[in-house]
């Protein structure tokens, strides 16, 4: 249903943009309305082909068509974001009839420029965001313990093994005590996960590497093989608690959801009868944070939102997930929501750069 709905929305979006571009006289002088219409039809075929053949396929041509399609989708969204406010302001040309076509032309140019900026920001390496977090009940001897957290890698045909190798180098340069993977490790649509295992084996931390599943671990082949990290030294926490160091507890919450994102069970929270120490909860989606705080979690680490990834889509993400990026205080608990290390869909970001979290724990 999601795919059908998205295709319908994109069809209307494309039809609107073709309609409005066809009214820009300066553009008509160098081309024709018929050429614009035919271009729109070709773009629509690419969009539909990407959904039909690229989604879930492991072949190179299908992945290429899907990549081109989702990139065009983002470009259309940005052009629409610039064009539609102009139409509203000018009453779709009824007000300022001489000026409106020129404004529409500048809006299209603006959308294309924003798309170029988004591509540049999308291919840049993730920045390292440094945070110091006071952890209640953390043993004094563990003051200064460093964690590195990566979220939403979305490894697959777009972000491949070489990209992961570069991220490993970034992480190892930080010399973390513990490495954490916060879910959506793979895109989950037919990628060869074994090709990434040599890079994952290069992750090294003296007190362990831990992960939790994200919603994309419920997709396609990834769903069939769990987190697809077997054969590495990365341990996946599935509604369970562990103690990497005396005085430091680590819990991982699995997503009680299927592909349709419909909750099936209440959220898991760490048990009350646990060893003493500072408690960190890994939860891919930044939901049920108040419940986590109520059960004594000191630090909750999440991802999923990508910080919106492409402005102004971030406003829609914030409506669904009010805590969609950054640091939040909930009673005695700190919530850190990563903007994501990789990208979902197009390899584009606009004003929402990807990041790796570097966290230094402080005892109270």
Beta strands, then each sheet from edge to edge (+ up, - down):
strand 1: 127-135
strand 2: 146-150
strand 3: 178-181
strand 4: 209-211
strand 5: 234-236
strand 6: 240-245
strand 7: 248-253
strand 8: 278-285
strand 9: 299-303
strand 10: 326-330
strand 11: 333-337
strand 12: 355-363
sheet 1: 1+ 12+ 2- 3- 4- 5-
sheet 2: 6+ 7- 8- 9- 11- 10+
end
